[in-house]
Amino acid sequence: MPRKPKRPCSYPGCPRLTDGRYCDEHQKLTDKQYNKYQRNPEHRKRYGRAWKRIRDRYIKAHPLCEECYKENKFTPAEEVHHIIPLSKGGTNDDDNLMSLCKACHSSITARSGDRWG
């Protein structure tokens, strides 16, 4: 079966051809920059593969946004929220989790000041 033609590396000014988005050299560089500026080690430890399994299980059991449901709205849940954040001693136990739509999750997070100061 024929392969896709190679394309230029997406890194500005790089003329190399590659099968992916970046050539090997620039892929390592962009991964390193992403991990350095976007992800701190604590965040990676807390929200790894185990969290994804917990989140998927919880969303499956609670498919509707719990905040909207209190107001008799039936909005699909897209995110799982820690009532007490992990950074403040919360756990991944079901009694510390809430399934929320994106709007409710953003509003709760903004009110508590966890992300936006």
C-alpha positions in Angstrom: 0.0 0.0 0.0 1.4 3.4 -0.9 2.5 5.8 1.8 1.5 9.4 2.1 4.0 11.8 0.7 6.2 13.6 3.1 5.5 17.2 4.0 7.7 20.1 5.2 8.3 20.4 8.9 5.9 22.9 10.5 8.6 24.6 12.5 9.3 28.1 11.1 12.1 28.1 8.6 12.8 24.3 8.7 13.0 22.8 5.2 13.2 19.1 6.2 10.5 16.7 5.0 8.7 14.5 7.6 5.8 12.1 8.0 4.4 13.9 11.0 4.0 17.6 11.9 7.6 18.2 12.9 10.9 16.7 12.0 12.6 14.6 14.8 14.7 17.5 16.0 11.9 20.0 16.2 9.4 17.5 17.7 11.7 17.0 20.6 12.1 20.8 21.0 8.3 21.5 20.9 7.6 18.6 23.4 10.3 20.0 25.8 8.8 23.5 25.5 5.3 22.2 26.1 6.2 20.2 29.1 8.3 23.1 30.5 5.7 25.9 30.1 2.4 24.2 30.0 2.7 21.3 32.4 4.3 21.2 35.7 5.4 17.8 37.2 2.8 17.8 40.0 0.0 18.3 37.4 1.3 15.4 35.3 1.4 13.2 38.4 -2.1 14.1 39.5 -3.9 13.9 36.1 -2.3 11.0 34.4 -3.8 7.7 33.1 -5.3 6.8 36.4 -7.3 10.1 36.5 -8.6 9.5 33.0 -10.0 6.1 34.1 -11.6 7.6 37.2 -13.1 10.5 35.2 -14.5 8.2 32.4 -16.0 5.9 35.0 -17.6 8.8 36.9 -19.0 10.4 33.7 -20.5 7.1 32.7 -22.3 6.8 36.0 -23.3 10.5 36.1 -23.9 11.6 32.5 -25.8 14.8 33.3 -24.4 18.1 34.7 -25.2 18.0 38.4 -25.5 21.8 38.7 -27.9 22.1 35.7 -29.9 19.1 37.0 -30.6 21.0 40.2 -32.4 23.6 38.0 -34.3 20.9 36.1 -32.0 21.3 33.0 -30.7 18.2 31.3 -27.3 19.1 30.1 -24.7 16.4 29.2 -21.7 16.4 31.5 -18.3 17.0 29.8 -16.0 17.4 32.8 -15.5 16.1 36.3 -14.8 18.6 39.1 -13.1 18.1 42.4 -15.3 19.7 45.1 -12.2 20.0 47.3 -9.2 20.4 45.0 -6.4 17.9 45.1 -4.0 20.8 45.9 -6.0 21.5 49.1 -6.1 17.9 50.3 -9.1 16.6 48.2 -9.2 13.0 46.9 -10.5 11.2 43.8 -13.3 9.5 45.9 -16.8 9.7 44.4 -18.0 11.9 47.2 -15.5 14.6 46.2 -16.4 14.6 42.5 -19.1 16.3 40.5 -20.0 15.9 36.8 -20.4 19.2 35.1 -20.9 20.9 31.8 -18.1 23.2 30.6 -20.1 26.4 31.5 -20.8 25.2 35.1 -17.2 24.0 35.6 -15.8 27.3 34.4 -18.2 29.3 36.6 -17.4 27.2 39.8 -13.7 27.4 39.1 -13.8 31.1 38.6 -15.9 31.7 41.7 -13.5 29.6 43.9 -10.5 31.4 42.4 -8.6 28.1 41.9 -7.4 28.9 38.4 -7.7 32.6 37.7 -6.6 34.0 41.1 
